[in-house]
Amino acid sequence: MYEYVTKGEVTEYKAYCSDVLNRLKMELEKEYDIKAYVTLIGSGAKNMVMRNGRGPFDLDYNLIFTSIPQKYVKSPECLKNLVMDVLDGLINRRFTHGKDSTSSVKYIVHAKDGKTVIFSFDVALIRERGNTKLIHDKKQGVFIWNQIRDSGDLDKKVVTIKKGGRWKKVRDDYRNLKNGYLKESDRDHPSFIVYIQAVNQVYYAMRMGK
């Protein structure tokens, strides 16, 4: 069953990830004239990180490019490889080197047995101009900038919910939805999508006076 991870445990990893990703950002700008900023997204940004039993938990980040030299615009594969190479040089030995997943770069911490995953973080590569995410279509063997689906006025809904004193309801609904998908062995609902679903459920219930 999914339960919330304690704040102290999450804070330790947040602090480390924030530090190493900020150093990544500075090195990209200094050495490669690539300007970007980093944002924590999803459940980690809202202090709603969960894990299944004693399983691992993760954090999700966006590396958002505001300026990229043309050679990297034309060759997004080279851009992703560069980010992985630089980050591999900055990450400490507790983490595996970067794994090229479909929509991000993944770093993992294993237990002493070398097999059990304790924690991971993912870094998605985003172009601010055009609001696109770098996707590695492994079936086609190509890297493409894909339009990001608009999550609408989610932040405004969150403000309304908190003002209405219903944020605990969002947390409860989020946990229930996660566990519902777990029981159904549904792996097609990542945490950020489930979070949006929970926010919308509570928001529209408030609108209807429930």
MODELLER restraints for C-alpha pairs under 7 A, 6 or more apart:
rsr = mdl.restraints
at = mdl.atoms
rsr.add(forms.Gaussian(group=physical.xy_distance, feature=features.Distance(at['CA:1:A'], at['CA:52:A']), mean=5.16, stdev=0.5))
rsr.add(forms.Gaussian(group=physical.xy_distance, feature=features.Distance(at['CA:1:A'], at['CA:53:A']), mean=5.63, stdev=0.5))
rsr.add(forms.Gaussian(group=physical.xy_distance, feature=features.Distance(at['CA:1:A'], at['CA:179:A']), mean=6.01, stdev=0.5))
rsr.add(forms.Gaussian(group=physical.xy_distance, feature=features.Distance(at['CA:2:A'], at['CA:50:A']), mean=6.06, stdev=0.5))
rsr.add(forms.Gaussian(group=physical.xy_distance, feature=features.Distance(at['CA:2:A'], at['CA:51:A']), mean=5.22, stdev=0.5))
rsr.add(forms.Gaussian(group=physical.xy_distance, feature=features.Distance(at['CA:2:A'], at['CA:52:A']), mean=4.23, stdev=0.5))
rsr.add(forms.Gaussian(group=physical.xy_distance, feature=features.Distance(at['CA:2:A'], at['CA:53:A']), mean=6.17, stdev=0.5))
rsr.add(forms.Gaussian(group=physical.xy_distance, feature=features.Distance(at['CA:2:A'], at['CA:175:A']), mean=6.51, stdev=0.5))
rsr.add(forms.Gaussian(group=physical.xy_distance, feature=features.Distance(at['CA:2:A'], at['CA:178:A']), mean=6.78, stdev=0.5))
rsr.add(forms.Gaussian(group=physical.xy_distance, feature=features.Distance(at['CA:2:A'], at['CA:179:A']), mean=5.86, stdev=0.5))
rsr.add(forms.Gaussian(group=physical.xy_distance, feature=features.Distance(at['CA:3:A'], at['CA:50:A']), mean=5.33, stdev=0.5))
rsr.add(forms.Gaussian(group=physical.xy_distance, feature=features.Distance(at['CA:3:A'], at['CA:51:A']), mean=5.78, stdev=0.5))
rsr.add(forms.Gaussian(group=physical.xy_distance, feature=features.Distance(at['CA:3:A'], at['CA:52:A']), mean=6.52, stdev=0.5))
rsr.add(forms.Gaussian(group=physical.xy_distance, feature=features.Distance(at['CA:3:A'], at['CA:175:A']), mean=6.93, stdev=0.5))
rsr.add(forms.Gaussian(group=physical.xy_distance, feature=features.Distance(at['CA:4:A'], at['CA:48:A']), mean=6.56, stdev=0.5))
rsr.add(forms.Gaussian(group=physical.xy_distance, feature=features.Distance(at['CA:4:A'], at['CA:49:A']), mean=5.76, stdev=0.5))
rsr.add(forms.Gaussian(group=physical.xy_distance, feature=features.Distance(at['CA:4:A'], at['CA:50:A']), mean=4.26, stdev=0.5))
rsr.add(forms.Gaussian(group=physical.xy_distance, feature=features.Distance(at['CA:4:A'], at['CA:51:A']), mean=6.53, stdev=0.5))
rsr.add(forms.Gaussian(group=physical.xy_distance, feature=features.Distance(at['CA:5:A'], at['CA:49:A']), mean=5.76, stdev=0.5))
rsr.add(forms.Gaussian(group=physical.xy_distance, feature=features.Distance(at['CA:5:A'], at['CA:50:A']), mean=5.28, stdev=0.5))
rsr.add(forms.Gaussian(group=physical.xy_distance, feature=features.Distance(at['CA:5:A'], at['CA:51:A']), mean=6.57, stdev=0.5))
rsr.add(forms.Gaussian(group=physical.xy_distance, feature=features.Distance(at['CA:20:A'], at['CA:90:A']), mean=6.61, stdev=0.5))
rsr.add(forms.Gaussian(group=physical.xy_distance, feature=features.Distance(at['CA:20:A'], at['CA:91:A']), mean=6.75, stdev=0.5))
rsr.add(forms.Gaussian(group=physical.xy_distance, feature=features.Distance(at['CA:24:A'], at['CA:86:A']), mean=6.77, stdev=0.5))
rsr.add(forms.Gaussian(group=physical.xy_distance, feature=features.Distance(at['CA:24:A'], at['CA:87:A']), mean=6.14, stdev=0.5))
rsr.add(forms.Gaussian(group=physical.xy_distance, feature=features.Distance(at['CA:25:A'], at['CA:36:A']), mean=6.13, stdev=0.5))
rsr.add(forms.Gaussian(group=physical.xy_distance, feature=features.Distance(at['CA:25:A'], at['CA:37:A']), mean=6.56, stdev=0.5))
rsr.add(forms.Gaussian(group=physical.xy_distance, feature=features.Distance(at['CA:28:A'], at['CA:34:A']), mean=5.28, stdev=0.5))
rsr.add(forms.Gaussian(group=physical.xy_distance, feature=features.Distance(at['CA:28:A'], at['CA:35:A']), mean=6.93, stdev=0.5))
rsr.add(forms.Gaussian(group=physical.xy_distance, feature=features.Distance(at['CA:29:A'], at['CA:35:A']), mean=5.18, stdev=0.5))
rsr.add(forms.Gaussian(group=physical.xy_distance, feature=features.Distance(at['CA:33:A'], at['CA:69:A']), mean=6.92, stdev=0.5))
rsr.add(forms.Gaussian(group=physical.xy_distance, feature=features.Distance(at['CA:34:A'], at['CA:67:A']), mean=5.79, stdev=0.5))
rsr.add(forms.Gaussian(group=physical.xy_distance, feature=features.Distance(at['CA:34:A'], at['CA:68:A']), mean=4.99, stdev=0.5))
rsr.add(forms.Gaussian(group=physical.xy_distance, feature=features.Distance(at['CA:34:A'], at['CA:69:A']), mean=6.67, stdev=0.5))
rsr.add(forms.Gaussian(group=physical.xy_distance, feature=features.Distance(at['CA:35:A'], at['CA:65:A']), mean=5.85, stdev=0.5))
rsr.add(forms.Gaussian(group=physical.xy_distance, feature=features.Distance(at['CA:35:A'], at['CA:66:A']), mean=5.59, stdev=0.5))
rsr.add(forms.Gaussian(group=physical.xy_distance, feature=features.Distance(at['CA:35:A'], at['CA:67:A']), mean=5.01, stdev=0.5))
rsr.add(forms.Gaussian(group=physical.xy_distance, feature=features.Distance(at['CA:35:A'], at['CA:68:A']), mean=6.65, stdev=0.5))
rsr.add(forms.Gaussian(group=physical.xy_distance, feature=features.Distance(at['CA:36:A'], at['CA:63:A']), mean=6.52, stdev=0.5))
rsr.add(forms.Gaussian(group=physical.xy_distance, feature=features.Distance(at['CA:36:A'], at['CA:64:A']), mean=5.23, stdev=0.5))
rsr.add(forms.Gaussian(group=physical.xy_distance, feature=features.Distance(at['CA:36:A'], at['CA:65:A']), mean=4.13, stdev=0.5))
rsr.add(forms.Gaussian(group=physical.xy_distance, feature=features.Distance(at['CA:36:A'], at['CA:66:A']), mean=5.33, stdev=0.5))
rsr.add(forms.Gaussian(group=physical.xy_distance, feature=features.Distance(at['CA:36:A'], at['CA:67:A']), mean=6.95, stdev=0.5))
rsr.add(forms.Gaussian(group=physical.xy_distance, feature=features.Distance(at['CA:37:A'], at['CA:63:A']), mean=5.90, stdev=0.5))
rsr.add(forms.Gaussian(group=physical.xy_distance, feature=features.Distance(at['CA:37:A'], at['CA:64:A']), mean=5.34, stdev=0.5))
rsr.add(forms.Gaussian(group=physical.xy_distance, feature=features.Distance(at['CA:37:A'], at['CA:65:A']), mean=6.68, stdev=0.5))
rsr.add(forms.Gaussian(group=physical.xy_distance, feature=features.Distance(at['CA:38:A'], at['CA:61:A']), mean=6.82, stdev=0.5))
rsr.add(forms.Gaussian(group=physical.xy_distance, feature=features.Distance(at['CA:38:A'], at['CA:62:A']), mean=5.69, stdev=0.5))
rsr.add(forms.Gaussian(group=physical.xy_distance, feature=features.Distance(at['CA:38:A'], at['CA:63:A']), mean=4.73, stdev=0.5))
rsr.add(forms.Gaussian(group=physical.xy_distance, feature=features.Distance(at['CA:38:A'], at['CA:64:A']), mean=6.12, stdev=0.5))
rsr.add(forms.Gaussian(group=physical.xy_distance, feature=features.Distance(at['CA:39:A'], at['CA:61:A']), mean=5.58, stdev=0.5))
rsr.add(forms.Gaussian(group=physical.xy_distance, feature=features.Distance(at['CA:39:A'], at['CA:62:A']), mean=5.28, stdev=0.5))
rsr.add(forms.Gaussian(group=physical.xy_distance, feature=features.Distance(at['CA:39:A'], at['CA:63:A']), mean=6.77, stdev=0.5))
rsr.add(forms.Gaussian(group=physical.xy_distance, feature=features.Distance(at['CA:40:A'], at['CA:60:A']), mean=6.07, stdev=0.5))
rsr.add(forms.Gaussian(group=physical.xy_distance, feature=features.Distance(at['CA:40:A'], at['CA:61:A']), mean=4.50, stdev=0.5))
rsr.add(forms.Gaussian(group=physical.xy_distance, feature=features.Distance(at['CA:40:A'], at['CA:62:A']), mean=6.50, stdev=0.5))
rsr.add(forms.Gaussian(group=physical.xy_distance, feature=features.Distance(at['CA:41:A'], at['CA:60:A']), mean=5.63, stdev=0.5))
rsr.add(forms.Gaussian(group=physical.xy_distance, feature=features.Distance(at['CA:41:A'], at['CA:61:A']), mean=5.56, stdev=0.5))
rsr.add(forms.Gaussian(group=physical.xy_distance, feature=features.Distance(at['CA:41:A'], at['CA:62:A']), mean=6.99, stdev=0.5))
rsr.add(forms.Gaussian(group=physical.xy_distance, feature=features.Distance(at['CA:42:A'], at['CA:60:A']), mean=6.55, stdev=0.5))
rsr.add(forms.Gaussian(group=physical.xy_distance, feature=features.Distance(at['CA:42:A'], at['CA:191:A']), mean=6.93, stdev=0.5))
rsr.add(forms.Gaussian(group=physical.xy_distance, feature=features.Distance(at['CA:42:A'], at['CA:192:A']), mean=4.88, stdev=0.5))
rsr.add(forms.Gaussian(group=physical.xy_distance, feature=features.Distance(at['CA:43:A'], at['CA:49:A']), mean=5.21, stdev=0.5))
rsr.add(forms.Gaussian(group=physical.xy_distance, feature=features.Distance(at['CA:43:A'], at['CA:191:A']), mean=6.86, stdev=0.5))
rsr.add(forms.Gaussian(group=physical.xy_distance, feature=features.Distance(at['CA:43:A'], at['CA:192:A']), mean=6.59, stdev=0.5))
rsr.add(forms.Gaussian(group=physical.xy_distance, feature=features.Distance(at['CA:44:A'], at['CA:59:A']), mean=5.71, stdev=0.5))
rsr.add(forms.Gaussian(group=physical.xy_distance, feature=features.Distance(at['CA:50:A'], at['CA:57:A']), mean=6.42, stdev=0.5))
rsr.add(forms.Gaussian(group=physical.xy_distance, feature=features.Distance(at['CA:51:A'], at['CA:57:A']), mean=5.20, stdev=0.5))
rsr.add(forms.Gaussian(group=physical.xy_distance, feature=features.Distance(at['CA:55:A'], at['CA:118:A']), mean=6.93, stdev=0.5))
rsr.add(forms.Gaussian(group=physical.xy_distance, feature=features.Distance(at['CA:56:A'], at['CA:117:A']), mean=5.81, stdev=0.5))
rsr.add(forms.Gaussian(group=physical.xy_distance, feature=features.Distance(at['CA:56:A'], at['CA:118:A']), mean=4.51, stdev=0.5))
rsr.add(forms.Gaussian(group=physical.xy_distance, feature=features.Distance(at['CA:56:A'], at['CA:119:A']), mean=5.12, stdev=0.5))
rsr.add(forms.Gaussian(group=physical.xy_distance, feature=features.Distance(at['CA:57:A'], at['CA:118:A']), mean=6.89, stdev=0.5))
rsr.add(forms.Gaussian(group=physical.xy_distance, feature=features.Distance(at['CA:57:A'], at['CA:119:A']), mean=5.20, stdev=0.5))
rsr.add(forms.Gaussian(group=physical.xy_distance, feature=features.Distance(at['CA:57:A'], at['CA:120:A']), mean=6.68, stdev=0.5))
rsr.add(forms.Gaussian(group=physical.xy_distance, feature=features.Distance(at['CA:58:A'], at['CA:119:A']), mean=5.55, stdev=0.5))
rsr.add(forms.Gaussian(group=physical.xy_distance, feature=features.Distance(at['CA:58:A'], at['CA:120:A']), mean=4.77, stdev=0.5))
rsr.add(forms.Gaussian(group=physical.xy_distance, feature=features.Distance(at['CA:58:A'], at['CA:121:A']), mean=5.24, stdev=0.5))
rsr.add(forms.Gaussian(group=physical.xy_distance, feature=features.Distance(at['CA:59:A'], at['CA:120:A']), mean=6.72, stdev=0.5))
rsr.add(forms.Gaussian(group=physical.xy_distance, feature=features.Distance(at['CA:59:A'], at['CA:121:A']), mean=4.74, stdev=0.5))
rsr.add(forms.Gaussian(group=physical.xy_distance, feature=features.Distance(at['CA:59:A'], at['CA:122:A']), mean=6.51, stdev=0.5))
rsr.add(forms.Gaussian(group=physical.xy_distance, feature=features.Distance(at['CA:60:A'], at['CA:121:A']), mean=5.71, stdev=0.5))
rsr.add(forms.Gaussian(group=physical.xy_distance, feature=features.Distance(at['CA:60:A'], at['CA:122:A']), mean=4.94, stdev=0.5))
rsr.add(forms.Gaussian(group=physical.xy_distance, feature=features.Distance(at['CA:60:A'], at['CA:123:A']), mean=6.20, stdev=0.5))
rsr.add(forms.Gaussian(group=physical.xy_distance, feature=features.Distance(at['CA:61:A'], at['CA:122:A']), mean=6.06, stdev=0.5))
rsr.add(forms.Gaussian(group=physical.xy_distance, feature=features.Distance(at['CA:61:A'], at['CA:123:A']), mean=4.80, stdev=0.5))
rsr.add(forms.Gaussian(group=physical.xy_distance, feature=features.Distance(at['CA:61:A'], at['CA:124:A']), mean=6.27, stdev=0.5))
rsr.add(forms.Gaussian(group=physical.xy_distance, feature=features.Distance(at['CA:62:A'], at['CA:123:A']), mean=5.52, stdev=0.5))
rsr.add(forms.Gaussian(group=physical.xy_distance, feature=features.Distance(at['CA:62:A'], at['CA:124:A']), mean=4.84, stdev=0.5))
rsr.add(forms.Gaussian(group=physical.xy_distance, feature=features.Distance(at['CA:62:A'], at['CA:125:A']), mean=6.11, stdev=0.5))
rsr.add(forms.Gaussian(group=physical.xy_distance, feature=features.Distance(at['CA:62:A'], at['CA:126:A']), mean=6.55, stdev=0.5))
rsr.add(forms.Gaussian(group=physical.xy_distance, feature=features.Distance(at['CA:63:A'], at['CA:123:A']), mean=6.42, stdev=0.5))
rsr.add(forms.Gaussian(group=physical.xy_distance, feature=features.Distance(at['CA:63:A'], at['CA:124:A']), mean=6.01, stdev=0.5))
rsr.add(forms.Gaussian(group=physical.xy_distance, feature=features.Distance(at['CA:63:A'], at['CA:125:A']), mean=5.10, stdev=0.5))
rsr.add(forms.Gaussian(group=physical.xy_distance, feature=features.Distance(at['CA:63:A'], at['CA:126:A']), mean=5.98, stdev=0.5))
rsr.add(forms.Gaussian(group=physical.xy_distance, feature=features.Distance(at['CA:64:A'], at['CA:125:A']), mean=6.23, stdev=0.5))
rsr.add(forms.Gaussian(group=physical.xy_distance, feature=features.Distance(at['CA:64:A'], at['CA:126:A']), mean=4.64, stdev=0.5))
rsr.add(forms.Gaussian(group=physical.xy_distance, feature=features.Distance(at['CA:64:A'], at['CA:127:A']), mean=5.71, stdev=0.5))
rsr.add(forms.Gaussian(group=physical.xy_distance, feature=features.Distance(at['CA:64:A'], at['CA:128:A']), mean=5.97, stdev=0.5))
rsr.add(forms.Gaussian(group=physical.xy_distance, feature=features.Distance(at['CA:65:A'], at['CA:126:A']), mean=6.05, stdev=0.5))
rsr.add(forms.Gaussian(group=physical.xy_distance, feature=features.Distance(at['CA:65:A'], at['CA:127:A']), mean=4.94, stdev=0.5))
rsr.add(forms.Gaussian(group=physical.xy_distance, feature=features.Distance(at['CA:65:A'], at['CA:128:A']), mean=5.79, stdev=0.5))
rsr.add(forms.Gaussian(group=physical.xy_distance, feature=features.Distance(at['CA:66:A'], at['CA:127:A']), mean=6.64, stdev=0.5))
rsr.add(forms.Gaussian(group=physical.xy_distance, feature=features.Distance(at['CA:66:A'], at['CA:128:A']), mean=5.61, stdev=0.5))
rsr.add(forms.Gaussian(group=physical.xy_distance, feature=features.Distance(at['CA:72:A'], at['CA:78:A']), mean=6.38, stdev=0.5))
rsr.add(forms.Gaussian(group=physical.xy_distance, feature=features.Distance(at['CA:72:A'], at['CA:79:A']), mean=5.40, stdev=0.5))
rsr.add(forms.Gaussian(group=physical.xy_distance, feature=features.Distance(at['CA:76:A'], at['CA:143:A']), mean=6.22, stdev=0.5))
rsr.add(forms.Gaussian(group=physical.xy_distance, feature=features.Distance(at['CA:77:A'], at['CA:143:A']), mean=5.89, stdev=0.5))
rsr.add(forms.Gaussian(group=physical.xy_distance, feature=features.Distance(at['CA:84:A'], at['CA:98:A']), mean=5.73, stdev=0.5))
rsr.add(forms.Gaussian(group=physical.xy_distance, feature=features.Distance(at['CA:88:A'], at['CA:97:A']), mean=5.50, stdev=0.5))
rsr.add(forms.Gaussian(group=physical.xy_distance, feature=features.Distance(at['CA:88:A'], at['CA:98:A']), mean=6.40, stdev=0.5))
rsr.add(forms.Gaussian(group=physical.xy_distance, feature=features.Distance(at['CA:94:A'], at['CA:109:A']), mean=5.75, stdev=0.5))
rsr.add(forms.Gaussian(group=physical.xy_distance, feature=features.Distance(at['CA:95:A'], at['CA:107:A']), mean=6.09, stdev=0.5))
rsr.add(forms.Gaussian(group=physical.xy_distance, feature=features.Distance(at['CA:95:A'], at['CA:108:A']), mean=5.21, stdev=0.5))
rsr.add(forms.Gaussian(group=physical.xy_distance, feature=features.Distance(at['CA:95:A'], at['CA:109:A']), mean=4.72, stdev=0.5))
rsr.add(forms.Gaussian(group=physical.xy_distance, feature=features.Distance(at['CA:96:A'], at['CA:107:A']), mean=5.79, stdev=0.5))
rsr.add(forms.Gaussian(group=physical.xy_distance, feature=features.Distance(at['CA:96:A'], at['CA:108:A']), mean=5.40, stdev=0.5))
rsr.add(forms.Gaussian(group=physical.xy_distance, feature=features.Distance(at['CA:96:A'], at['CA:109:A']), mean=6.59, stdev=0.5))
rsr.add(forms.Gaussian(group=physical.xy_distance, feature=features.Distance(at['CA:97:A'], at['CA:107:A']), mean=6.31, stdev=0.5))
rsr.add(forms.Gaussian(group=physical.xy_distance, feature=features.Distance(at['CA:98:A'], at['CA:105:A']), mean=5.88, stdev=0.5))
rsr.add(forms.Gaussian(group=physical.xy_distance, feature=features.Distance(at['CA:98:A'], at['CA:106:A']), mean=5.45, stdev=0.5))
rsr.add(forms.Gaussian(group=physical.xy_distance, feature=features.Distance(at['CA:98:A'], at['CA:107:A']), mean=5.23, stdev=0.5))
rsr.add(forms.Gaussian(group=physical.xy_distance, feature=features.Distance(at['CA:99:A'], at['CA:105:A']), mean=5.53, stdev=0.5))
rsr.add(forms.Gaussian(group=physical.xy_distance, feature=features.Distance(at['CA:99:A'], at['CA:106:A']), mean=4.99, stdev=0.5))
rsr.add(forms.Gaussian(group=physical.xy_distance, feature=features.Distance(at['CA:99:A'], at['CA:107:A']), mean=6.56, stdev=0.5))
rsr.add(forms.Gaussian(group=physical.xy_distance, feature=features.Distance(at['CA:100:A'], at['CA:106:A']), mean=6.70, stdev=0.5))
rsr.add(forms.Gaussian(group=physical.xy_distance, feature=features.Distance(at['CA:102:A'], at['CA:135:A']), mean=5.65, stdev=0.5))
rsr.add(forms.Gaussian(group=physical.xy_distance, feature=features.Distance(at['CA:102:A'], at['CA:136:A']), mean=4.75, stdev=0.5))
rsr.add(forms.Gaussian(group=physical.xy_distance, feature=features.Distance(at['CA:102:A'], at['CA:137:A']), mean=6.45, stdev=0.5))
rsr.add(forms.Gaussian(group=physical.xy_distance, feature=features.Distance(at['CA:103:A'], at['CA:124:A']), mean=6.12, stdev=0.5))
rsr.add(forms.Gaussian(group=physical.xy_distance, feature=features.Distance(at['CA:103:A'], at['CA:134:A']), mean=6.37, stdev=0.5))
rsr.add(forms.Gaussian(group=physical.xy_distance, feature=features.Distance(at['CA:103:A'], at['CA:135:A']), mean=4.78, stdev=0.5))
rsr.add(forms.Gaussian(group=physical.xy_distance, feature=features.Distance(at['CA:103:A'], at['CA:136:A']), mean=6.35, stdev=0.5))
rsr.add(forms.Gaussian(group=physical.xy_distance, feature=features.Distance(at['CA:104:A'], at['CA:122:A']), mean=5.90, stdev=0.5))
rsr.add(forms.Gaussian(group=physical.xy_distance, feature=features.Distance(at['CA:104:A'], at['CA:123:A']), mean=5.16, stdev=0.5))
rsr.add(forms.Gaussian(group=physical.xy_distance, feature=features.Distance(at['CA:104:A'], at['CA:124:A']), mean=4.19, stdev=0.5))
rsr.add(forms.Gaussian(group=physical.xy_distance, feature=features.Distance(at['CA:104:A'], at['CA:125:A']), mean=6.59, stdev=0.5))
rsr.add(forms.Gaussian(group=physical.xy_distance, feature=features.Distance(at['CA:105:A'], at['CA:122:A']), mean=5.48, stdev=0.5))
rsr.add(forms.Gaussian(group=physical.xy_distance, feature=features.Distance(at['CA:105:A'], at['CA:123:A']), mean=5.12, stdev=0.5))
rsr.add(forms.Gaussian(group=physical.xy_distance, feature=features.Distance(at['CA:105:A'], at['CA:124:A']), mean=6.46, stdev=0.5))
rsr.add(forms.Gaussian(group=physical.xy_distance, feature=features.Distance(at['CA:106:A'], at['CA:120:A']), mean=6.91, stdev=0.5))
rsr.add(forms.Gaussian(group=physical.xy_distance, feature=features.Distance(at['CA:106:A'], at['CA:121:A']), mean=5.81, stdev=0.5))
rsr.add(forms.Gaussian(group=physical.xy_distance, feature=features.Distance(at['CA:106:A'], at['CA:122:A']), mean=4.48, stdev=0.5))
rsr.add(forms.Gaussian(group=physical.xy_distance, feature=features.Distance(at['CA:106:A'], at['CA:123:A']), mean=6.55, stdev=0.5))
rsr.add(forms.Gaussian(group=physical.xy_distance, feature=features.Distance(at['CA:107:A'], at['CA:120:A']), mean=5.44, stdev=0.5))
rsr.add(forms.Gaussian(group=physical.xy_distance, feature=features.Distance(at['CA:107:A'], at['CA:121:A']), mean=5.47, stdev=0.5))
rsr.add(forms.Gaussian(group=physical.xy_distance, feature=features.Distance(at['CA:107:A'], at['CA:122:A']), mean=6.50, stdev=0.5))
rsr.add(forms.Gaussian(group=physical.xy_distance, feature=features.Distance(at['CA:108:A'], at['CA:117:A']), mean=6.92, stdev=0.5))
rsr.add(forms.Gaussian(group=physical.xy_distance, feature=features.Distance(at['CA:108:A'], at['CA:119:A']), mean=5.94, stdev=0.5))
rsr.add(forms.Gaussian(group=physical.xy_distance, feature=features.Distance(at['CA:108:A'], at['CA:120:A']), mean=4.25, stdev=0.5))
rsr.add(forms.Gaussian(group=physical.xy_distance, feature=features.Distance(at['CA:108:A'], at['CA:121:A']), mean=6.73, stdev=0.5))
rsr.add(forms.Gaussian(group=physical.xy_distance, feature=features.Distance(at['CA:109:A'], at['CA:117:A']), mean=5.98, stdev=0.5))
rsr.add(forms.Gaussian(group=physical.xy_distance, feature=features.Distance(at['CA:109:A'], at['CA:118:A']), mean=5.65, stdev=0.5))
rsr.add(forms.Gaussian(group=physical.xy_distance, feature=features.Distance(at['CA:109:A'], at['CA:119:A']), mean=5.20, stdev=0.5))
rsr.add(forms.Gaussian(group=physical.xy_distance, feature=features.Distance(at['CA:109:A'], at['CA:120:A']), mean=6.03, stdev=0.5))
rsr.add(forms.Gaussian(group=physical.xy_distance, feature=features.Distance(at['CA:110:A'], at['CA:116:A']), mean=5.38, stdev=0.5))
rsr.add(forms.Gaussian(group=physical.xy_distance, feature=features.Distance(at['CA:110:A'], at['CA:117:A']), mean=4.41, stdev=0.5))
rsr.add(forms.Gaussian(group=physical.xy_distance, feature=features.Distance(at['CA:110:A'], at['CA:118:A']), mean=5.40, stdev=0.5))
rsr.add(forms.Gaussian(group=physical.xy_distance, feature=features.Distance(at['CA:111:A'], at['CA:117:A']), mean=6.23, stdev=0.5))
rsr.add(forms.Gaussian(group=physical.xy_distance, feature=features.Distance(at['CA:111:A'], at['CA:118:A']), mean=6.14, stdev=0.5))
rsr.add(forms.Gaussian(group=physical.xy_distance, feature=features.Distance(at['CA:125:A'], at['CA:133:A']), mean=5.78, stdev=0.5))
rsr.add(forms.Gaussian(group=physical.xy_distance, feature=features.Distance(at['CA:125:A'], at['CA:134:A']), mean=5.52, stdev=0.5))
rsr.add(forms.Gaussian(group=physical.xy_distance, feature=features.Distance(at['CA:126:A'], at['CA:132:A']), mean=5.67, stdev=0.5))
rsr.add(forms.Gaussian(group=physical.xy_distance, feature=features.Distance(at['CA:126:A'], at['CA:133:A']), mean=4.46, stdev=0.5))
rsr.add(forms.Gaussian(group=physical.xy_distance, feature=features.Distance(at['CA:126:A'], at['CA:134:A']), mean=6.28, stdev=0.5))
rsr.add(forms.Gaussian(group=physical.xy_distance, feature=features.Distance(at['CA:127:A'], at['CA:133:A']), mean=6.39, stdev=0.5))
rsr.add(forms.Gaussian(group=physical.xy_distance, feature=features.Distance(at['CA:131:A'], at['CA:147:A']), mean=6.22, stdev=0.5))
rsr.add(forms.Gaussian(group=physical.xy_distance, feature=features.Distance(at['CA:131:A'], at['CA:148:A']), mean=6.10, stdev=0.5))
rsr.add(forms.Gaussian(group=physical.xy_distance, feature=features.Distance(at['CA:132:A'], at['CA:145:A']), mean=5.49, stdev=0.5))
rsr.add(forms.Gaussian(group=physical.xy_distance, feature=features.Distance(at['CA:132:A'], at['CA:146:A']), mean=5.06, stdev=0.5))
rsr.add(forms.Gaussian(group=physical.xy_distance, feature=features.Distance(at['CA:132:A'], at['CA:147:A']), mean=4.41, stdev=0.5))
rsr.add(forms.Gaussian(group=physical.xy_distance, feature=features.Distance(at['CA:132:A'], at['CA:148:A']), mean=5.38, stdev=0.5))
rsr.add(forms.Gaussian(group=physical.xy_distance, feature=features.Distance(at['CA:133:A'], at['CA:145:A']), mean=5.32, stdev=0.5))
rsr.add(forms.Gaussian(group=physical.xy_distance, feature=features.Distance(at['CA:133:A'], at['CA:146:A']), mean=5.16, stdev=0.5))
rsr.add(forms.Gaussian(group=physical.xy_distance, feature=features.Distance(at['CA:133:A'], at['CA:147:A']), mean=6.39, stdev=0.5))
rsr.add(forms.Gaussian(group=physical.xy_distance, feature=features.Distance(at['CA:133:A'], at['CA:148:A']), mean=6.24, stdev=0.5))
rsr.add(forms.Gaussian(group=physical.xy_distance, feature=features.Distance(at['CA:134:A'], at['CA:143:A']), mean=6.84, stdev=0.5))
rsr.add(forms.Gaussian(group=physical.xy_distance, feature=features.Distance(at['CA:134:A'], at['CA:144:A']), mean=5.74, stdev=0.5))
rsr.add(forms.Gaussian(group=physical.xy_distance, feature=features.Distance(at['CA:134:A'], at['CA:145:A']), mean=4.58, stdev=0.5))
rsr.add(forms.Gaussian(group=physical.xy_distance, feature=features.Distance(at['CA:134:A'], at['CA:146:A']), mean=6.23, stdev=0.5))
rsr.add(forms.Gaussian(group=physical.xy_distance, feature=features.Distance(at['CA:135:A'], at['CA:143:A']), mean=5.66, stdev=0.5))
rsr.add(forms.Gaussian(group=physical.xy_distance, feature=features.Distance(at['CA:135:A'], at['CA:144:A']), mean=5.33, stdev=0.5))
rsr.add(forms.Gaussian(group=physical.xy_distance, feature=features.Distance(at['CA:135:A'], at['CA:145:A']), mean=6.14, stdev=0.5))
rsr.add(forms.Gaussian(group=physical.xy_distance, feature=features.Distance(at['CA:135:A'], at['CA:146:A']), mean=6.47, stdev=0.5))
rsr.add(forms.Gaussian(group=physical.xy_distance, feature=features.Distance(at['CA:136:A'], at['CA:142:A']), mean=5.98, stdev=0.5))
rsr.add(forms.Gaussian(group=physical.xy_distance, feature=features.Distance(at['CA:136:A'], at['CA:143:A']), mean=4.51, stdev=0.5))
rsr.add(forms.Gaussian(group=physical.xy_distance, feature=features.Distance(at['CA:136:A'], at['CA:144:A']), mean=6.55, stdev=0.5))
rsr.add(forms.Gaussian(group=physical.xy_distance, feature=features.Distance(at['CA:137:A'], at['CA:143:A']), mean=6.06, stdev=0.5))
rsr.add(forms.Gaussian(group=physical.xy_distance, feature=features.Distance(at['CA:157:A'], at['CA:203:A']), mean=6.34, stdev=0.5))
rsr.add(forms.Gaussian(group=physical.xy_distance, feature=features.Distance(at['CA:158:A'], at['CA:199:A']), mean=6.89, stdev=0.5))
rsr.add(forms.Gaussian(group=physical.xy_distance, feature=features.Distance(at['CA:161:A'], at['CA:167:A']), mean=5.99, stdev=0.5))
rsr.add(forms.Gaussian(group=physical.xy_distance, feature=features.Distance(at['CA:161:A'], at['CA:203:A']), mean=6.28, stdev=0.5))
rsr.add(forms.Gaussian(group=physical.xy_distance, feature=features.Distance(at['CA:169:A'], at['CA:202:A']), mean=6.98, stdev=0.5))
rsr.add(forms.Gaussian(group=physical.xy_distance, feature=features.Distance(at['CA:170:A'], at['CA:198:A']), mean=5.64, stdev=0.5))
rsr.add(forms.Gaussian(group=physical.xy_distance, feature=features.Distance(at['CA:170:A'], at['CA:199:A']), mean=5.90, stdev=0.5))
rsr.add(forms.Gaussian(group=physical.xy_distance, feature=features.Distance(at['CA:170:A'], at['CA:202:A']), mean=6.26, stdev=0.5))
rsr.add(forms.Gaussian(group=physical.xy_distance, feature=features.Distance(at['CA:173:A'], at['CA:198:A']), mean=5.61, stdev=0.5))
rsr.add(forms.Gaussian(group=physical.xy_distance, feature=features.Distance(at['CA:174:A'], at['CA:194:A']), mean=6.58, stdev=0.5))
rsr.add(forms.Gaussian(group=physical.xy_distance, feature=features.Distance(at['CA:174:A'], at['CA:195:A']), mean=6.00, stdev=0.5))
rsr.add(forms.Gaussian(group=physical.xy_distance, feature=features.Distance(at['CA:174:A'], at['CA:198:A']), mean=5.24, stdev=0.5))
rsr.add(forms.Gaussian(group=physical.xy_distance, feature=features.Distance(at['CA:177:A'], at['CA:194:A']), mean=6.85, stdev=0.5))
rsr.add(forms.Gaussian(group=physical.xy_distance, feature=features.Distance(at['CA:178:A'], at['CA:194:A']), mean=6.94, stdev=0.5))
